[in-house]
Structures are given as C-alpha cells and as structure tokens.
C-alpha cells in the first residue's frame, strides 16, 4: 500500500490527511477493511487490510469524519500504533503526526497560546493582581478561544484547567445574583492558587 499512501498524501497534502485504526473506520463509517479508496467530491477515505485507513480532503470533509479534531485523532492513532507494535502502523503514525503537540505542564505551553493566557490569569488572581470578576470573564473567554483553536492539553494540566472551569461554574460574576453555596471571591482565588501549586509540584 506504500504507493497508494504516497498518492493519497500528494493529492490532499499531509496536513489534510488523518490516519484512523481499522476498527474506527468500521465503527464510524461502516467500512470493512479492504484495499480500496472511497472517493467523494471533497475528500476520500483510503481503506487497507493492514489495520488502518486514511481520511483526507477539505477541512469540512475531514471534520465530518473526524469530529474530535485531526490532531486528537493523529495522537490517538500514534498510541494505537505503539500498543500494537506493528511497524506498518508505527510508520504511518510517524508520517502523519499531530501538527500541534499537547501540553501537560505549564513549562510546555506555547507562550502565545490561549492556554498560556489562562495560566497567567490564574497567577494574577492568586497574586491579587486582578479582581475575581474580571478574572472570571477573561479566563472563560480564553478557554473558549482555546477550544475553538483546538489547543490540546493532557493531565495534569487538563485536570487543573478543568478544576478551574468547574469552580467558575459555581461562581457568580455579578455579586447581586450570588446564591448560598456559590464560591466566594476568596474561595475562587484559593482554587487558582491550589491548582498552580499542584502544577508546580507535578
């Protein structure tokens, strides 16, 4: 299948091609393993009998077949390839790696990313350099941008960012609508401080 993979890559470009495990192809698309290409006007699916397939095409086509995002699917395929130990799958994973790597620690994070902004806002809150209500608005906006840009994190960073998000879900930005059980400014600040301390010790 090497020639077919090379042709597929040339046609769509490496950045527009996502590898999937054969089981994923069957589950998502109902396609059984076979050495064939399923063509559509704006994309194609290369199916093999070697334990994998490739999805390539326009951004909309790829999103329709890989809703979790190309990088997440590429990273999952790489883990799958390592688990199987198949040299064929490992080679395919190396040929189509994630374009953006996931971050697990603050030191790994791209300083120009939305995740970096979230972390800096948490530091500012913990140090008393920003009001909790302002923090909440700006942090949630940065989180939305991060999700929209498909920035990727993994534990422990994911866990700490989620902890901050859930805390904000229990925090009323407008104090006039605060209810019993909602987090206070001090409690919200403690969540940020504790999360940063845990990340520093990770």
C-alpha positions in Angstrom: 0.0 0.0 0.0 3.0 2.3 0.1 2.3 3.8 -3.4 -1.3 4.3 -2.5 -0.4 6.2 0.7 2.1 8.3 -1.2 -0.5 9.2 -3.8 -3.1 10.0 -1.2 -0.6 12.2 0.6 0.3 14.0 -2.6 -3.3 14.5 -3.6 -4.5 16.0 -0.3 -1.4 17.2 1.4 0.0 15.7 4.7 -1.7 18.3 6.8 -5.2 17.3 5.4 -4.7 13.6 6.0 -5.7 11.8 9.2 -4.9 8.1 10.0 -7.5 6.0 11.7 -7.4 2.5 13.1 -9.4 0.0 11.0 -11.8 -0.5 13.9 -12.5 3.2 13.9 -13.2 3.2 10.2 -15.7 0.3 10.6 -17.4 1.9 13.6 -17.6 5.5 12.2 -18.2 4.9 8.6 -19.3 1.3 8.3 -16.4 0.5 6.0 -14.9 -3.0 6.3 -11.1 -3.4 5.8 -10.2 -3.7 2.1 -7.5 -2.3 -0.1 -9.6 0.4 -1.7 -10.3 4.1 -1.9 -13.8 5.5 -1.3 -14.0 8.7 -3.3 -16.3 11.7 -2.7 -16.2 15.2 -4.4 -14.4 16.9 -1.5 -12.4 14.1 0.0 -11.6 10.4 0.1 -11.1 7.5 2.5 -8.2 5.1 1.9 -9.1 1.7 3.4 -6.5 -1.0 3.9 -6.3 -4.6 5.2 -3.2 -3.6 7.3 -5.1 -2.3 10.3 -5.5 1.4 9.3 -7.2 3.8 6.9 -6.6 7.4 5.9 -9.2 10.2 5.7 -8.2 13.2 3.5 -9.8 16.1 1.9 -11.2 19.6 2.6 -11.4 20.8 6.2 -15.1 20.3 6.2 -14.8 16.8 4.9 -12.2 15.8 7.4 -14.1 17.4 10.3 -17.2 15.5 9.2 -15.3 12.2 9.5 -13.1 13.1 12.4 -15.2 15.4 14.7 -12.7 15.2 17.6 -10.2 17.1 15.5 -7.3 16.0 13.4 -4.6 16.3 16.0 -6.5 14.4 18.6 -7.1 11.6 16.1 -3.5 11.6 15.0 -2.3 11.4 18.6 -4.7 8.5 19.3 -3.6 6.7 16.2 0.0 7.0 17.4 -0.9 5.5 20.8 -2.7 2.7 19.0 0.3 2.0 16.7 2.6 1.8 19.7 0.3 -0.6 21.5 0.1 -2.9 18.5 3.9 -2.8 17.9 3.1 -3.0 14.2 6.0 -1.5 12.2 3.4 -0.6 9.4 1.2 1.3 11.8 4.2 3.0 13.5 5.5 4.2 10.1 2.0 5.6 9.2 1.8 7.4 12.6 5.2 8.9 12.0 4.2 10.0 8.5 1.1 11.8 9.8 2.0 13.2 13.3 -0.1 15.8 15.2 0.6 19.3 14.0 0.2 20.6 17.5 1.5 18.7 20.5 -0.5 18.5 23.7 0.9 20.2 26.8 1.0 18.6 30.2 2.9 21.2 32.2 3.0 25.0 32.2 6.6 25.0 31.0 5.5 23.1 27.9 2.8 25.6 26.9 3.3 27.9 23.8 3.6 31.4 25.4 1.3 32.8 22.6 -1.5 30.3 23.2 -4.8 30.8 24.9 -3.8 28.2 27.5 -0.8 30.4 28.4 -3.3 33.3 28.9 -5.4 31.1 31.2 -2.4 30.2 33.3 -1.2 33.8 33.5 -4.7 34.9 34.6 -4.7 32.3 37.3 -1.3 33.6 38.5 -2.6 37.1 38.5 -5.7 36.0 40.6 -3.5 34.1 43.1 -1.2 37.1 43.5 -4.0 39.6 43.8 -3.2 41.4 40.6 -6.7 41.0 39.1 -10.2 41.2 40.6 -12.0 37.8 40.7 -14.9 39.0 38.5 -12.5 40.3 35.8 -10.6 37.1 36.1 -13.7 35.0 35.5 -14.7 36.9 32.4 -11.3 36.9 30.8 -10.4 33.3 31.8 -13.7 31.9 30.3 -13.1 33.9 27.1 -9.6 32.5 26.8 -11.0 29.0 27.4 -13.5 29.4 24.6 -10.7 30.6 22.2 -8.6 27.7 23.3 -11.3 25.2 22.4 -12.1 27.0 19.2 -8.4 26.8 18.2 -8.3 23.1 19.2 -5.4 23.7 21.6 -4.6 20.4 23.3 -3.6 19.6 26.9 -3.2 16.4 28.9 -3.0 15.6 32.6 -2.1 17.1 35.0 -2.6 20.4 33.1 -6.0 19.3 31.8 -7.2 18.3 35.2 -6.2 21.7 36.8 -7.8 23.7 34.0 -11.0 21.7 34.3 -10.9 22.2 38.1 -10.7 26.0 37.5 -13.6 25.8 34.9 -15.8 23.9 37.3 -15.0 26.4 40.1 -16.1 29.2 37.8 -19.3 27.3 37.1 -20.1 27.7 40.9 -19.1 31.4 41.0 -21.4 34.3 40.3 -19.6 37.1 38.5 -22.3 39.5 39.5 -22.4 39.5 43.3 -26.0 40.7 43.3 -27.1 37.3 42.0 -24.9 35.2 44.2 -26.7 32.4 45.9 -25.9 30.3 49.0 -23.3 27.7 48.1 -21.7 29.8 45.3 -18.0 30.3 45.7 -16.8 33.5 47.3 -14.0 35.6 45.8 -11.6 34.1 48.3 -12.6 30.6 47.6 -12.2 31.1 43.8 -8.8 32.6 44.5 -7.9 29.5 46.6 -8.9 27.2 43.7 -6.5 29.0 41.4 -3.7 29.1 43.9 -4.1 25.4 44.8 -4.2 24.4 41.1 -1.0 26.3 40.4 0.7 24.7 43.4 -0.2 21.2 42.2 1.1 22.0 38.7 4.3 23.3 40.2 4.8 20.1 42.0 3.9 17.8 39.1 
